[in-house]
Amino acid sequence: MSGTEEVILKTKDVSVRVLSLEPEEVLPWHFHSKVADNMFCLSGEILVRLRDPDEQITLRQGQRCEVRQGRVHQVANGGTTSAQYLLVQGVGKYDFNTVNS
């Protein structure tokens, strides 16, 4: 993963991180088999793209969304400035499974 991250808490079942994405930065399509992602936008604009069904959620400062375990998704910076979000993952063993775009 590119961008920057700050680990706030990491246990065998829970991870809490602050991630930063530069303009036009996009993370790969992926899913987690045992954990859900809870994303809270801290600054800028975060795009959460999801599959099955296809949808896109735009998060601005103070907004959040949850991506259930097993759902394929991608996170991107949707704005023209750096964006930052708090990512809370759990409860369960973390994995990052990439899929073809």
The first five atom37 places (N, CA, C, CB, O) and aatype in JSON, in Angstrom:
{
  "aatype": [12, 15, 7, 16, 6, 6, 19, 9, 10, 11, 16, 11, 3, 19, 15, 19, 1, 19, 10, 15, 10, 6, 14, 6, 6, 19, 10, 14, 17, 8, 13, 8, 15, 11, 19, 0, 3, 2, 12, 13, 4, 10, 15, 7, 6, 9, 10, 19, 1, 10, 1, 3, 14, 3, 6, 5, 9, 16, 10, 1, 5, 7, 5, 1, 4, 6, 19, 1, 5, 7, 1, 19, 8, 5, 19, 0, 2, 7, 7, 16, 16, 15, 0, 5, 18, 10, 10, 19, 5, 7, 19, 7, 11, 18, 3, 13, 2, 16, 19, 2, 15],
  "atom_mask": [
    [1, 1, 1, 1, 1],
    [1, 1, 1, 1, 1],
    [1, 1, 1, 0, 1],
    [1, 1, 1, 1, 1],
    [1, 1, 1, 1, 1],
    [1, 1, 1, 1, 1],
    [1, 1, 1, 1, 1],
    [1, 1, 1, 1, 1],
    [1, 1, 1, 1, 1],
    [1, 1, 1, 1, 1],
    [1, 1, 1, 1, 1],
    [1, 1, 1, 1, 1],
    [1, 1, 1, 1, 1],
    [1, 1, 1, 1, 1],
    [1, 1, 1, 1, 1],
    [1, 1, 1, 1, 1],
    [1, 1, 1, 1, 1],
    [1, 1, 1, 1, 1],
    [1, 1, 1, 1, 1],
    [1, 1, 1, 1, 1],
    [1, 1, 1, 1, 1],
    [1, 1, 1, 1, 1],
    [1, 1, 1, 1, 1],
    [1, 1, 1, 1, 1],
    [1, 1, 1, 1, 1],
    [1, 1, 1, 1, 1],
    [1, 1, 1, 1, 1],
    [1, 1, 1, 1, 1],
    [1, 1, 1, 1, 1],
    [1, 1, 1, 1, 1],
    [1, 1, 1, 1, 1],
    [1, 1, 1, 1, 1],
    [1, 1, 1, 1, 1],
    [1, 1, 1, 1, 1],
    [1, 1, 1, 1, 1],
    [1, 1, 1, 1, 1],
    [1, 1, 1, 1, 1],
    [1, 1, 1, 1, 1],
    [1, 1, 1, 1, 1],
    [1, 1, 1, 1, 1],
    [1, 1, 1, 1, 1],
    [1, 1, 1, 1, 1],
    [1, 1, 1, 1, 1],
    [1, 1, 1, 0, 1],
    [1, 1, 1, 1, 1],
    [1, 1, 1, 1, 1],
    [1, 1, 1, 1, 1],
    [1, 1, 1, 1, 1],
    [1, 1, 1, 1, 1],
    [1, 1, 1, 1, 1],
    [1, 1, 1, 1, 1],
    [1, 1, 1, 1, 1],
    [1, 1, 1, 1, 1],
    [1, 1, 1, 1, 1],
    [1, 1, 1, 1, 1],
    [1, 1, 1, 1, 1],
    [1, 1, 1, 1, 1],
    [1, 1, 1, 1, 1],
    [1, 1, 1, 1, 1],
    [1, 1, 1, 1, 1],
    [1, 1, 1, 1, 1],
    [1, 1, 1, 0, 1],
    [1, 1, 1, 1, 1],
    [1, 1, 1, 1, 1],
    [1, 1, 1, 1, 1],
    [1, 1, 1, 1, 1],
    [1, 1, 1, 1, 1],
    [1, 1, 1, 1, 1],
    [1, 1, 1, 1, 1],
    [1, 1, 1, 0, 1],
    [1, 1, 1, 1, 1],
    [1, 1, 1, 1, 1],
    [1, 1, 1, 1, 1],
    [1, 1, 1, 1, 1],
    [1, 1, 1, 1, 1],
    [1, 1, 1, 1, 1],
    [1, 1, 1, 1, 1],
    [1, 1, 1, 0, 1],
    [1, 1, 1, 0, 1],
    [1, 1, 1, 1, 1],
    [1, 1, 1, 1, 1],
    [1, 1, 1, 1, 1],
    [1, 1, 1, 1, 1],
    [1, 1, 1, 1, 1],
    [1, 1, 1, 1, 1],
    [1, 1, 1, 1, 1],
    [1, 1, 1, 1, 1],
    [1, 1, 1, 1, 1],
    [1, 1, 1, 1, 1],
    [1, 1, 1, 0, 1],
    [1, 1, 1, 1, 1],
    [1, 1, 1, 0, 1],
    [1, 1, 1, 1, 1],
    [1, 1, 1, 1, 1],
    [1, 1, 1, 1, 1],
    [1, 1, 1, 1, 1],
    [1, 1, 1, 1, 1],
    [1, 1, 1, 1, 1],
    [1, 1, 1, 1, 1],
    [1, 1, 1, 1, 1],
    [1, 1, 1, 1, 1]
  ],
  "atom_positions": [
    [[0.84, -1.17, 0.0], [0.0, 0.0, 0.0], [0.89, 1.24, 0.0], [-0.96, 0.0, 1.21], [1.9, 1.28, 0.71]],
    [[0.52, 2.23, -0.78], [1.26, 3.48, -0.77], [0.57, 4.44, 0.19], [1.37, 4.09, -2.19], [-0.31, 4.04, 0.95]],
    [[0.95, 5.7, 0.15], [0.4, 6.64, 1.1], [1.12, 6.5, 2.43], [0.0, 0.0, 0.0], [2.08, 5.74, 2.54]],
    [[0.66, 7.22, 3.43], [1.26, 7.1, 4.75], [0.24, 6.54, 5.72], [1.79, 8.45, 5.24], [-0.97, 6.68, 5.53]],
    [[0.74, 5.91, 6.75], [-0.16, 5.4, 7.77], [0.46, 5.55, 9.14], [-0.51, 3.94, 7.5], [1.68, 5.47, 9.3]],
    [[-0.4, 5.76, 10.12], [0.0, 5.84, 11.52], [-0.8, 4.79, 12.27], [-0.24, 7.28, 12.11], [-2.03, 4.83, 12.28]],
    [[-0.11, 3.87, 12.89], [-0.77, 2.81, 13.66], [-1.11, 3.38, 15.04], [0.13, 1.53, 13.78], [-0.24, 3.87, 15.76]],
    [[-2.39, 3.3, 15.4], [-2.84, 3.76, 16.71], [-2.96, 2.57, 17.65], [-4.2, 4.5, 16.59], [-2.57, 2.66, 18.82]],
    [[-3.51, 1.46, 17.15], [-3.71, 0.26, 17.96], [-3.64, -0.95, 17.05], [-5.06, 0.3, 18.72], [-4.23, -0.95, 15.97]],
    [[-2.92, -1.98, 17.49], [-2.88, -3.21, 16.71], [-2.78, -4.38, 17.68], [-1.69, -3.21, 15.72], [-1.83, -4.5, 18.45]],
    [[-3.81, -5.24, 17.61], [-3.8, -6.48, 18.38], [-4.02, -7.61, 17.38], [-4.9, -6.48, 19.51], [-4.09, -7.36, 16.18]],
    [[-4.13, -8.84, 17.85], [-4.35, -9.95, 16.92], [-5.74, -9.89, 16.29], [-4.16, -11.28, 17.64], [-5.97, -10.54, 15.27]],
    [[-6.68, -9.15, 16.87], [-8.05, -9.1, 16.37], [-8.55, -7.73, 15.95], [-8.94, -9.62, 17.4], [-9.62, -7.64, 15.35]],
    [[-7.81, -6.66, 16.24], [-8.27, -5.3, 15.94], [-7.09, -4.45, 15.47], [-8.94, -4.65, 17.18], [-5.98, -4.56, 15.99]],
    [[-7.36, -3.61, 14.47], [-6.36, -2.67, 13.98], [-7.02, -1.31, 13.83], [-5.74, -3.15, 12.64], [-8.12, -1.2, 13.28]],
    [[-6.35, -0.27, 14.31], [-6.83, 1.1, 14.17], [-5.67, 1.91, 13.61], [-7.35, 1.69, 15.55], [-4.6, 1.99, 14.23]],
    [[-5.88, 2.51, 12.43], [-4.83, 3.27, 11.76], [-5.39, 4.54, 11.16], [-4.16, 2.42, 10.67], [-6.57, 4.61, 10.83]],
    [[-4.53, 5.54, 11.01], [-4.86, 6.74, 10.25], [-4.07, 6.62, 8.95], [-4.51, 8.07, 11.04], [-2.85, 6.47, 8.97]],
    [[-4.78, 6.68, 7.82], [-4.15, 6.57, 6.51], [-4.33, 7.86, 5.73], [-4.73, 5.39, 5.72], [-5.36, 8.52, 5.82]],
    [[-3.29, 8.22, 4.96], [-3.33, 9.41, 4.12], [-3.15, 9.0, 2.67], [-2.23, 10.42, 4.54], [-2.34, 8.13, 2.35]],
    [[-3.93, 9.62, 1.79], [-3.83, 9.37, 0.36], [-3.62, 10.7, -0.36], [-5.11, 8.65, -0.18], [-4.28, 11.7, -0.05]],
    [[-2.7, 10.71, -1.29], [-2.45, 11.9, -2.09], [-3.49, 12.0, -3.21], [-1.0, 11.87, -2.68], [-4.15, 11.01, -3.52]],
    [[-3.65, 13.17, -3.84], [-4.62, 13.3, -4.93], [-4.39, 12.23, -5.99], [-4.52, 14.71, -5.57], [-3.25, 11.94, -6.37]],
    [[-5.47, 11.64, -6.45], [-5.49, 10.59, -7.47], [-4.91, 9.25, -7.0], [-4.73, 11.05, -8.68], [-4.82, 8.32, -7.79]],
    [[-4.52, 9.14, -5.74], [-4.01, 7.88, -5.22], [-5.16, 6.89, -5.01], [-3.23, 8.1, -3.9], [-6.21, 7.25, -4.47]],
    [[-4.95, 5.66, -5.45], [-5.98, 4.63, -5.4], [-5.35, 3.34, -4.86], [-6.62, 4.39, -6.81], [-4.3, 2.92, -5.33]],
    [[-5.99, 2.73, -3.89], [-5.54, 1.44, -3.37], [-6.1, 0.33, -4.25], [-5.98, 1.25, -1.88], [-7.13, 0.53, -4.89]],
    [[-5.46, -0.83, -4.3], [-5.94, -1.91, -5.17], [-7.28, -2.48, -4.69], [-4.91, -3.02, -5.24], [-7.62, -2.4, -3.51]],
    [[-8.01, -3.08, -5.64], [-9.23, -3.81, -5.28], [-8.83, -4.95, -4.37], [-9.97, -4.35, -6.55], [-7.85, -5.65, -4.63]],
    [[-9.59, -5.14, -3.28], [-9.25, -6.18, -2.32], [-10.46, -6.53, -1.45], [-8.08, -5.74, -1.45], [-11.51, -5.89, -1.53]],
    [[-10.28, -7.54, -0.63], [-11.27, -7.88, 0.38], [-10.55, -8.48, 1.59], [-12.33, -8.88, -0.19], [-9.39, -8.88, 1.52]],
    [[-11.29, -8.53, 2.69], [-10.79, -9.14, 3.93], [-11.74, -10.28, 4.27], [-10.7, -8.09, 5.11], [-12.95, -10.09, 4.28]],
    [[-11.21, -11.45, 4.56], [-12.08, -12.6, 4.78], [-12.63, -12.68, 6.21], [-11.34, -13.86, 4.47], [-13.64, -13.35, 6.44]],
    [[-11.99, -12.02, 7.17], [-12.45, -12.15, 8.55], [-12.77, -10.84, 9.26], [-11.41, -12.87, 9.34], [-13.36, -10.85, 10.34]],
    [[-12.39, -9.7, 8.68], [-12.63, -8.42, 9.35], [-13.47, -7.49, 8.48], [-11.3, -7.75, 9.7], [-13.47, -7.59, 7.25]],
    [[-14.18, -6.6, 9.14], [-14.91, -5.53, 8.46], [-14.05, -4.26, 8.53], [-16.33, -5.29, 9.11], [-13.27, -4.09, 9.46]],
    [[-14.19, -3.39, 7.53], [-13.53, -2.08, 7.53], [-14.56, -1.03, 7.95], [-12.92, -1.75, 6.13], [-15.65, -0.96, 7.39]],
    [[-14.2, -0.22, 8.92], [-14.98, 0.96, 9.27], [-14.1, 2.16, 8.98], [-15.44, 0.94, 10.78], [-13.04, 2.32, 9.59]],
    [[-14.54, 3.01, 8.04], [-13.75, 4.15, 7.6], [-14.42, 5.45, 8.01], [-13.54, 4.11, 6.07], [-15.62, 5.65, 7.79]],
    [[-13.63, 6.33, 8.61], [-14.1, 7.63, 9.07], [-13.23, 8.68, 8.39], [-14.04, 7.75, 10.65], [-12.02, 8.72, 8.62]],
    [[-13.83, 9.54, 7.56], [-13.07, 10.56, 6.86], [-12.67, 11.67, 7.83], [-13.89, 11.14, 5.68], [-13.51, 12.25, 8.52]],
    [[-11.38, 11.96, 7.88], [-10.86, 13.01, 8.75], [-10.65, 14.31, 8.01], [-9.56, 12.56, 9.39], [-10.86, 15.39, 8.56]],
    [[-10.23, 14.21, 6.73], [-10.05, 15.41, 5.92], [-10.05, 15.03, 4.45], [-8.72, 16.14, 6.29], [-9.79, 13.88, 4.09]],
    [[-10.35, 16.0, 3.6], [-10.4, 15.74, 2.16], [-11.64, 14.96, 1.77], [0.0, 0.0, 0.0], [-12.69, 15.06, 2.41]],
    [[-11.5, 14.17, 0.72], [-12.62, 13.39, 0.19], [-12.12, 11.97, -0.12], [-13.22, 14.06, -1.1], [-11.17, 11.79, -0.88]],
    [[-12.77, 11.0, 0.48], [-12.43, 9.59, 0.31], [-13.53, 8.92, -0.5], [-12.23, 8.88, 1.69], [-14.71, 9.05, -0.18]],
    [[-13.14, 8.2, -1.56], [-14.1, 7.41, -2.33], [-13.94, 5.94, -1.95], [-13.89, 7.61, -3.87], [-12.83, 5.41, -1.95]],
    [[-15.05, 5.3, -1.62], [-15.05, 3.87, -1.33], [-15.86, 3.22, -2.44], [-15.64, 3.56, 0.11], [-17.08, 3.4, -2.52]],
    [[-15.19, 2.45, -3.28], [-15.85, 1.76, -4.39], [-16.06, 0.31, -3.98], [-15.02, 1.86, -5.71], [-15.17, -0.33, -3.43]],
    [[-17.26, -0.19, -4.25], [-17.63, -1.54, -3.83], [-18.16, -2.34, -5.01], [-18.67, -1.49, -2.71], [-18.66, -1.78, -5.98]],
    [[-18.04, -3.64, -4.89], [-18.56, -4.56, -5.91], [-19.61, -5.48, -5.29], [-17.42, -5.39, -6.54], [-19.63, -5.73, -4.09]],
    [[-20.48, -5.96, -6.18], [-21.46, -7.0, -5.85], [-22.39, -6.61, -4.71], [-20.77, -8.27, -5.5], [-22.33, -7.24, -3.65]],
    [[-23.24, -5.61, -4.88], [-23.45, -4.84, -6.11], [-22.46, -3.67, -6.2], [-24.9, -4.31, -6.16], [-21.89, -3.23, -5.2]],
    [[-22.28, -3.18, -7.44], [-21.4, -2.03, -7.67], [-22.01, -0.78, -7.07], [-21.13, -1.84, -9.18], [-23.18, -0.47, -7.31]],
    [[-21.22, -0.07, -6.3], [-21.65, 1.23, -5.77], [-20.43, 2.03, -5.38], [-22.61, 1.05, -4.55], [-19.33, 1.48, -5.26]],
    [[-20.62, 3.32, -5.19], [-19.55, 4.2, -4.75], [-20.07, 5.1, -3.65], [-18.99, 5.03, -5.93], [-21.14, 5.69, -3.78]],
    [[-19.31, 5.19, -2.57], [-19.66, 6.04, -1.43], [-18.61, 7.13, -1.34], [-19.75, 5.21, -0.09], [-17.42, 6.85, -1.33]],
    [[-19.06, 8.37, -1.27], [-18.15, 9.5, -1.09], [-18.22, 9.94, 0.36], [-18.51, 10.69, -2.05], [-19.28, 10.26, 0.89]],
    [[-17.05, 9.94, 1.01], [-16.96, 10.36, 2.4], [-16.26, 11.7, 2.49], [-16.22, 9.31, 3.26], [-15.19, 11.9, 1.91]],
    [[-16.87, 12.62, 3.21], [-16.24, 13.9, 3.51], [-16.04, 13.98, 5.02], [-17.11, 15.09, 2.99], [-16.56, 13.14, 5.76]],
    [[-15.32, 14.96, 5.47], [-14.97, 15.07, 6.88], [-16.16, 14.79, 7.79], [-14.41, 16.46, 7.17], [-17.22, 15.39, 7.65]],
    [[-15.96, 13.87, 8.73], [-16.99, 13.51, 9.7], [-17.91, 12.39, 9.27], [0.0, 0.0, 0.0], [-18.71, 11.92, 10.08]],
    [[-17.83, 11.94, 8.03], [-18.7, 10.86, 7.55], [-17.97, 9.53, 7.65], [-19.15, 11.12, 6.1], [-16.75, 9.46, 7.65]],
    [[-18.77, 8.45, 7.72], [-18.19, 7.12, 7.85], [-18.97, 6.11, 7.03], [-18.15, 6.69, 9.3], [-20.11, 6.35, 6.62]],
    [[-18.33, 4.96, 6.81], [-19.03, 3.83, 6.19], [-18.39, 2.54, 6.68], [-18.98, 3.92, 4.63], [-17.26, 2.53, 7.18]],
    [[-19.12, 1.46, 6.52], [-18.63, 0.14, 6.88], [-18.64, -0.75, 5.64], [-19.49, -0.48, 8.02], [-19.61, -0.76, 4.88]],
    [[-17.56, -1.51, 5.45], [-17.49, -2.5, 4.39], [-17.41, -3.85, 5.08], [-16.25, -2.25, 3.42], [-16.45, -4.15, 5.8]],
    [[-18.43, -4.67, 4.86], [-18.5, -5.97, 5.55], [-17.4, -6.9, 5.06], [-19.87, -6.62, 5.34], [-16.86, -6.74, 3.96]],
    [[-17.08, -7.87, 5.88], [-16.06, -8.85, 5.51], [-16.47, -9.58, 4.24], [-15.81, -9.85, 6.65], [-17.65, -9.9, 4.05]],
    [[-15.49, -9.85, 3.4], [-15.73, -10.57, 2.16], [-16.13, -9.72, 0.97], [0.0, 0.0, 0.0], [-16.1, -10.2, -0.16]],
    [[-16.52, -8.46, 1.2], [-16.95, -7.6, 0.09], [-15.74, -6.94, -0.57], [-17.94, -6.53, 0.59], [-14.91, -6.32, 0.1]],
    [[-15.64, -7.08, -1.88], [-14.54, -6.5, -2.63], [-14.72, -4.98, -2.67], [-14.46, -7.09, -4.07], [-15.8, -4.48, -2.96]],
    [[-13.62, -4.25, -2.38], [-13.68, -2.79, -2.35], [-12.33, -2.18, -2.69], [-14.15, -2.3, -0.98], [-11.3, -2.85, -2.74]],
    [[-12.39, -0.88, -2.92], [-11.21, -0.09, -3.27], [-11.39, 1.28, -2.63], [-11.01, 0.02, -4.83], [-12.5, 1.8, -2.59]],
    [[-10.31, 1.86, -2.14], [-10.36, 3.17, -1.53], [-9.49, 4.12, -2.35], [-9.88, 3.12, -0.03], [-8.39, 3.77, -2.76]],
    [[-10.0, 5.33, -2.59], [-9.27, 6.31, -3.4], [-9.46, 7.71, -2.82], [-9.75, 6.26, -4.87], [-10.42, 7.98, -2.1]],
    [[-8.52, 8.58, -3.16], [-8.66, 9.99, -2.86], [-9.51, 10.59, -3.97], [-7.26, 10.7, -2.72], [-9.12, 10.54, -5.14]],
    [[-10.65, 11.16, -3.62], [-11.55, 11.71, -4.62], [-11.41, 13.2, -4.83], [0.0, 0.0, 0.0], [-12.19, 13.79, -5.58]],
    [[-10.43, 13.81, -4.18], [-10.31, 15.26, -4.28], [-8.99, 15.7, -4.9], [0.0, 0.0, 0.0], [-8.25, 14.9, -5.48]],
    [[-8.72, 16.98, -4.76], [-7.51, 17.57, -5.35], [-6.45, 17.87, -4.29], [-7.87, 18.86, -6.11], [-5.38, 18.39, -4.61]],
    [[-6.73, 17.56, -3.04], [-5.78, 17.75, -1.95], [-5.59, 16.42, -1.23], [-6.25, 18.86, -0.97], [-6.35, 15.48, -1.46]],
    [[-4.62, 16.34, -0.37], [-4.39, 15.14, 0.43], [-5.65, 14.82, 1.25], [-3.16, 15.32, 1.36], [-6.35, 15.73, 1.71]],
    [[-5.93, 13.54, 1.42], [-7.09, 13.11, 2.2], [-6.62, 12.15, 3.28], [-8.17, 12.45, 1.3], [-5.63, 11.44, 3.12]],
    [[-7.34, 12.14, 4.39], [-6.96, 11.31, 5.51], [-8.2, 10.64, 6.09], [-6.23, 12.14, 6.59], [-9.26, 11.25, 6.19]],
    [[-8.04, 9.36, 6.48], [-9.16, 8.66, 7.1], [-8.69, 7.74, 8.21], [-9.94, 7.87, 6.07], [-7.56, 7.24, 8.2]],
    [[-9.57, 7.53, 9.17], [-9.34, 6.6, 10.26], [-9.93, 5.27, 9.84], [-9.96, 7.11, 11.62], [-11.1, 5.2, 9.45]],
    [[-9.14, 4.21, 9.91], [-9.57, 2.88, 9.51], [-9.57, 1.98, 10.74], [-8.66, 2.29, 8.39], [-8.53, 1.75, 11.36]],
    [[-10.75, 1.47, 11.1], [-10.9, 0.54, 12.21], [-11.28, -0.81, 11.62], [-11.98, 1.04, 13.25], [-12.3, -0.93, 10.94]],
    [[-10.45, -1.83, 11.88], [-10.69, -3.16, 11.32], [-10.8, -4.17, 12.45], [-9.56, -3.56, 10.34], [-10.0, -4.18, 13.39]],
    [[-11.8, -5.03, 12.33], [-11.97, -6.08, 13.32], [-13.35, -6.68, 13.18], [0.0, 0.0, 0.0], [-14.1, -6.26, 12.3]],
    [[-13.68, -7.55, 13.95], [-12.88, -8.26, 14.93], [-12.51, -9.6, 14.32], [-13.64, -8.43, 16.3], [-13.39, -10.36, 13.9]],
    [[-11.22, -9.89, 14.25], [-10.73, -11.13, 13.69], [-9.35, -10.94, 13.1], [0.0, 0.0, 0.0], [-8.8, -9.84, 13.14]],
    [[-8.8, -12.01, 12.56], [-7.46, -11.98, 11.98], [-7.48, -11.2, 10.67], [-6.92, -13.42, 11.76], [-8.32, -11.44, 9.8]],
    [[-6.55, -10.26, 10.52], [-6.46, -9.4, 9.35], [-5.83, -10.13, 8.17], [-5.65, -8.14, 9.68], [-4.86, -10.87, 8.33]],
    [[-6.4, -9.91, 7.0], [-5.78, -10.34, 5.75], [-6.14, -9.31, 4.68], [-6.24, -11.78, 5.34], [-7.11, -8.57, 4.82]],
    [[-5.34, -9.27, 3.61], [-5.54, -8.31, 2.51], [-5.42, -9.11, 1.23], [-4.5, -7.1, 2.56], [-4.31, -9.44, 0.8]],
    [[-6.55, -9.43, 0.62], [-6.6, -10.29, -0.56], [-6.9, -9.43, -1.78], [-7.66, -11.4, -0.39], [-8.02, -8.94, -1.93]],
    [[-5.91, -9.25, -2.66], [-6.11, -8.44, -3.86], [-6.88, -9.24, -4.9], [-4.77, -7.97, -4.44], [-6.79, -10.47, -4.96]],
    [[-7.63, -8.53, -5.72], [-8.38, -9.13, -6.83], [-8.11, -8.32, -8.08], [-9.92, -9.19, -6.53], [-7.67, -7.17, -8.01]],
    [[-8.37, -8.92, -9.23], [-8.19, -8.22, -10.5], [-9.18, -7.09, -10.63], [-8.33, -9.18, -11.67], [-10.32, -7.19, -10.19]],
    [[-8.73, -6.0, -11.25], [-9.62, -4.86, -11.46], [-10.54, -5.16, -12.6], [-8.84, -3.57, -11.72], [-11.38, -4.33, -12.95]]
  ]
}
